[in-house]
Amino acid sequence: MQGVDTERLFTRFYQGVNERNGSGIGLSYSKILVEMHKGKIGAYNNPDKGACFWYELPIHAQSSEICPPRKYLNILTKAAPEEEKYTPIANSINTKDYSCLFVDDNESIRQMVTEALKDSFKNLYIASNGKEALQIALKEIPDIVISDIMMPEMNGYELCRRIKEDMNINHIQVILLTARTDEQSHVDGYKTGADAYMEKPFEINSLLESVRNRLYLREQIRLKYTRNSIVADTDKPMTSADDSFLFKLNKVITDNMENEGLNVEFISQELGISRASLYNRLKTLTGMGANEYVNKLRIEKAMELLRQSDLNMTEIAERTGFSTSRYFSTAFKKYTGITPTQYKESPDSLNNPSGK
């Protein structure tokens, strides 16, 4: 049993250092059955080659307890309550508001995960390889992808790379799963843009907590761009795919702010993505549609000019892409609650300079 930790051999999903065929459930199931009969089970390497598996059962029954029939194998292999305890993070996220794509070529694991997670997400998509998963990701645009690494057609590394290189879907969080524990596997995963890494065997609760952490970080980015001034964030790009997307979007808008023709079609062409992808991604990150987001940047730029320049209202309207000063004044008051003149006279009158 080369590359196998005999102490973990009967742990659910454990398959040693290298990926192997099978689900990693059989030995765990055997251990449960033996222990239900008050017995013991183990294994050791033979001196020459091969291994020996053994089990002991009591000759006489120690209890009259009868175990009722179980419908599903995954119920039998469910961890004991004390093993499933975990401390939830303070920033708990309700996963039922999000969609998830799970990818694994092992049918047993797919069935187990489907049964365990079907009520945890708004939508749960299942794929058997990376090629199938990429098609689902492009069509459904899930919030998070959980993928095995060693798969036919397209492995997890390639799937992650393809997701992260596609402007339409590179905001999707990717968690890679593998039975390999060597450091190089982790490095390879992060090089392809993986957001998190989890080793097999894994507990469902631990996996869900990792999902919540990734979704929480996405939520913080969304709050940053809805609560704070956006104009300031065009100064430098960030490292995450979400920040990078918004940086590019903000730059397109600020570079063309005086253009009255700045619209959804123009922005989509500049970013190289479809109008639907622009809407879906922007809505996810900021809660706003493209026109509303553009208007937000225009008003914030106008507020900056009102505070820091001597330009008149007509000039500021032209600088920020409003067709007339009247339209500018109407849009400004709708966004801030006061007129541009009132704001210029008393900029501190707004408690929140980013809007109501």
C-alpha positions in Angstrom: 0.0 0.0 0.0 2.5 2.6 -1.2 1.5 6.2 -0.7 -1.2 5.2 1.8 -1.6 6.3 5.4 -2.9 3.2 7.1 -4.2 5.4 10.0 -6.6 7.0 7.5 -7.3 4.0 5.3 -10.8 3.5 6.6 -11.7 7.2 6.5 -14.4 8.2 4.1 -13.2 9.2 0.6 -9.5 8.6 1.5 -7.6 7.3 -1.6 -4.0 7.9 -0.7 -1.5 10.3 -2.2 -2.4 9.5 -5.9 -5.8 9.6 -7.5 -7.3 6.1 -7.9 -10.4 4.6 -9.4 -13.2 4.1 -6.9 -15.1 6.4 -4.6 -13.2 5.9 -1.4 -16.3 4.8 0.4 -16.0 1.0 0.4 -13.5 0.6 3.3 -15.3 3.2 5.4 -18.6 1.3 4.8 -16.9 -1.9 5.8 -15.6 -0.4 9.1 -19.1 0.9 9.9 -20.6 -2.6 9.4 -17.9 -4.3 11.5 -18.2 -1.8 14.3 -22.0 -2.2 14.3 -21.4 -5.8 15.1 -19.0 -4.8 18.0 -16.0 -5.9 16.0 -12.7 -4.4 14.8 -11.1 -4.0 11.4 -7.6 -3.1 10.2 -4.8 -3.6 7.6 -1.0 -3.8 7.4 1.6 -4.2 4.7 3.1 -7.7 4.2 6.9 -8.0 4.5 7.4 -9.1 0.9 4.6 -7.4 -1.0 0.9 -6.8 -0.9 -1.2 -6.1 2.2 -3.4 -8.0 4.6 -6.8 -6.8 5.7 -8.3 -8.3 8.9 -11.4 -8.1 11.0 -12.5 -9.5 14.3 -16.1 -10.2 15.3 -17.3 -11.4 18.8 -18.4 -15.0 18.9 -21.4 -14.2 21.0 -23.6 -11.2 20.4 -23.1 -8.6 23.1 -26.4 -6.8 22.5 -29.9 -7.7 21.3 -30.0 -4.4 19.4 -31.1 -4.7 15.8 -30.0 -2.1 13.3 -32.9 -1.1 11.1 -32.4 -1.2 7.3 -30.9 1.9 5.7 -32.0 3.3 2.4 -28.9 5.0 1.2 -25.2 4.2 1.6 -24.3 7.8 2.2 -26.6 7.8 5.3 -24.6 4.9 6.7 -21.3 6.7 6.0 -22.5 9.9 7.5 -20.0 11.1 10.1 -20.9 10.9 13.8 -22.4 14.1 15.2 -19.3 15.0 17.2 -17.2 14.8 14.0 -19.5 17.2 12.2 -19.3 20.0 14.8 -17.8 23.2 13.4 -17.7 26.8 14.5 -19.6 29.0 12.0 -18.0 32.2 11.0 -19.5 35.4 12.1 -20.1 36.5 8.5 -22.4 33.6 7.8 -23.8 33.5 4.2 -27.0 31.8 3.3 -26.0 29.5 0.4 -29.6 29.1 -0.6 -29.3 32.5 -2.3 -26.6 31.2 -4.6 -26.0 28.6 -7.3 -23.3 25.9 -7.3 -21.8 23.7 -9.9 -20.2 20.4 -8.7 -17.9 18.4 -10.9 -16.6 14.9 -10.4 -16.2 11.9 -12.7 -17.1 9.5 -9.9 -20.8 8.6 -10.0 -20.9 7.6 -6.4 -19.5 10.9 -5.2 -21.8 12.8 -7.5 -24.8 11.0 -6.0 -23.6 11.5 -2.5 -23.0 15.3 -3.0 -26.2 15.7 -4.8 -28.1 14.2 -1.9 -26.1 16.2 0.6 -26.3 19.6 -1.1 -29.5 19.6 -3.0 -31.2 21.7 -0.4 -28.2 24.0 0.3 -28.3 26.1 -2.9 -30.8 27.9 -5.0 -29.6 25.8 -8.0 -27.2 22.8 -7.9 -25.7 21.8 -11.2 -23.8 18.5 -11.6 -21.2 17.6 -14.2 -19.0 14.5 -14.8 -16.0 16.2 -16.4 -14.5 19.6 -17.0 -15.7 19.9 -20.6 -19.3 19.4 -19.5 -18.8 21.7 -16.6 -17.5 24.5 -18.7 -20.6 24.4 -20.9 -22.8 24.6 -17.9 -20.7 27.4 -16.4 -21.0 29.5 -19.6 -24.8 28.9 -19.9 -25.9 29.1 -16.2 -23.1 31.3 -14.7 -23.1 29.7 -11.2 -21.7 31.6 -8.2 -19.2 28.9 -7.3 -17.7 25.8 -8.9 -16.5 22.9 -6.9 -14.4 20.5 -9.0 -12.3 17.4 -8.7 -8.9 17.6 -10.5 -8.3 14.2 -12.2 -11.1 13.8 -14.7 -11.4 12.7 -18.4 -12.2 15.1 -21.2 -10.9 18.1 -19.3 -9.3 18.0 -15.8 -9.9 20.4 -13.0 -6.8 22.5 -13.6 -7.8 23.2 -17.2 -11.4 23.9 -16.2 -10.3 26.4 -13.7 -7.9 28.0 -16.2 -10.6 28.3 -18.8 -13.0 29.9 -16.3 -10.5 32.4 -15.1 -9.4 33.4 -18.6 -13.0 34.0 -19.8 -14.1 37.6 -19.1 -17.8 36.5 -19.1 -17.3 34.0 -16.2 -13.9 34.7 -14.5 -15.7 36.1 -11.4 -17.0 32.6 -10.6 -15.3 31.3 -7.4 -13.5 27.9 -8.0 -12.7 25.4 -5.3 -10.6 22.4 -6.3 -10.8 19.0 -4.7 -8.2 16.3 -4.8 -6.9 13.2 -2.9 -3.3 14.4 -3.7 -1.7 16.0 -0.7 1.7 17.1 -2.1 2.5 20.8 -2.1 3.0 20.9 -5.9 -0.6 20.0 -6.5 -1.7 23.0 -4.4 0.8 25.2 -6.3 -0.5 24.0 -9.7 -4.1 24.7 -8.6 -3.4 28.3 -7.5 -1.4 29.0 -10.6 -4.6 28.3 -12.7 -6.5 30.8 -10.6 -8.2 28.5 -8.1 -9.7 30.5 -5.2 -9.5 27.7 -2.7 -8.3 24.1 -2.3 -9.7 21.2 -0.3 -8.3 17.7 0.1 -10.2 14.5 0.0 -11.6 13.1 2.2 -13.8 16.1 3.0 -16.7 16.6 5.2 -19.8 18.3 3.8 -19.9 20.9 6.5 -16.3 21.8 6.0 -16.9 22.2 2.2 -20.0 24.4 2.9 -18.0 26.6 5.2 -15.3 27.0 2.5 -18.1 27.9 0.1 -19.5 30.5 2.5 -16.1 32.1 3.0 -15.6 32.5 -0.8 -19.1 33.9 -1.2 -18.6 36.3 1.8 -15.5 37.8 0.1 -17.6 38.3 -3.0 -20.2 40.0 -0.9 -17.6 42.4 0.6 -16.5 43.5 -2.8 -20.2 44.2 -3.8 -20.7 46.2 -0.6 -17.5 48.1 -1.3 -18.7 49.2 -4.7 -22.3 50.1 -3.6 -21.5 51.9 -0.3 -18.3 53.7 -1.2 -17.3 56.2 -3.9 -16.5 54.3 -7.1 -14.5 57.1 -8.8 -11.6 56.7 -6.4 -11.2 53.0 -7.3 -10.2 53.8 -10.9 -6.8 54.9 -9.7 -5.3 51.3 -9.6 -6.4 47.8 -10.4 -7.0 45.2 -7.7 -5.9 41.6 -7.7 -9.2 39.7 -7.7 -11.2 38.9 -10.9 -14.1 41.0 -9.5 -11.9 44.0 -8.7 -10.2 43.6 -12.1 -13.5 43.6 -13.9 -14.8 46.7 -12.1 -11.5 48.5 -12.6 -11.7 47.9 -16.4 -15.4 48.9 -16.4 -14.7 52.0 -14.4 -11.9 53.0 -16.7 -14.1 52.6 -19.8 -16.7 54.8 -18.2 -14.4 57.5 -16.9 -12.4 57.7 -20.1 -15.7 58.2 -22.1 -17.7 60.1 -19.6 -18.2 63.2 -21.7 -19.7 61.0 -24.5 -23.5 61.0 -24.4 -23.4 57.8 -26.4 -21.9 55.9 -23.5 -24.4 53.1 -23.2 -24.6 49.3 -22.6 -23.7 48.4 -26.2 -20.6 50.6 -26.2 -19.4 49.3 -22.9 -20.0 45.7 -23.9 -17.9 46.2 -27.0 -15.1 47.9 -25.1 -14.9 45.1 -22.6 -15.4 42.3 -25.1 -18.3 40.7 -23.4 -22.0 40.2 -24.2 -24.7 42.6 -22.9 -26.2 39.8 -20.9 -22.9 39.0 -19.3 -22.3 42.7 -18.5 -25.8 42.9 -16.9 -25.5 39.7 -14.9 -22.0 40.3 -13.6 -22.7 43.9 -12.7 -25.9 43.1 -11.0 -24.2 40.4 -9.0 -21.4 42.7 -7.9 -23.2 45.9 -7.3 -26.9 45.3 -7.4 -27.2 47.8 -10.2 -27.8 47.6 -14.0 -25.3 49.1 -16.4 -27.2 52.4 -17.0 -27.7 52.9 -13.2 -24.0 52.2 -12.6 -22.9 54.7 -15.3 -25.2 57.3 -13.8 -23.7 56.7 -10.4 -20.2 57.3 -11.7 -21.3 60.4 -13.5 -23.0 61.9 -10.4 -20.0 61.1 -8.2 -17.7 62.8 -10.8 -20.0 65.8 -10.8 -19.8 65.9 -7.0 -16.1 65.9 -7.2 -16.1 68.8 -9.7 -18.6 70.8 -7.6 -16.2 70.5 -4.6 -12.9 71.0 -6.3 -13.5 73.3 -9.4 -15.0 76.6 -10.3 -16.8 75.2 -13.4 -20.4 76.3 -13.8 -23.4 73.9 -13.9 -23.4 73.7 -17.7 -19.7 72.9 -17.9 -20.0 70.2 -15.3 -23.0 68.7 -17.1 -21.0 68.5 -20.3 -17.9 67.1 -18.5 -20.1 64.3 -17.0 -22.1 63.4 -20.1 -25.4 65.0 -19.4 -27.1 66.4 -22.4 -28.4 69.5 -20.6 -27.9 71.3 -17.3 -31.6 70.8 -16.5 -31.3 67.0 -17.0 -28.1 67.0 -14.9 -29.8 68.9 -12.1 -32.8 66.5 -12.1 -30.5 63.4 -12.0 -28.3 64.9 -9.4 -31.2 65.6 -7.0 -32.7 62.2 -7.6 -29.4 60.6 -6.6 -28.4 62.8 -3.7 -31.7 64.4 -2.5 -30.4 68.0 -3.0 -29.7 70.2 -6.1 -26.2 70.7 -7.4 -26.3 74.3 -6.2 -27.2 73.3 -2.7 -24.4 70.7 -2.7 -21.8 73.2 -4.0 -22.8 75.7 -1.2 -22.6 73.0 1.5 -20.9 69.7 0.4 -21.0 68.4 4.0 -24.8 68.5 3.9 -24.7 64.9 2.6 -24.0 62.3 5.3 -23.2 59.8 2.6 -21.4 61.3 -0.4 -22.0 58.2 -2.4 -25.8 58.6 -2.5 -28.8 57.9 -0.4 
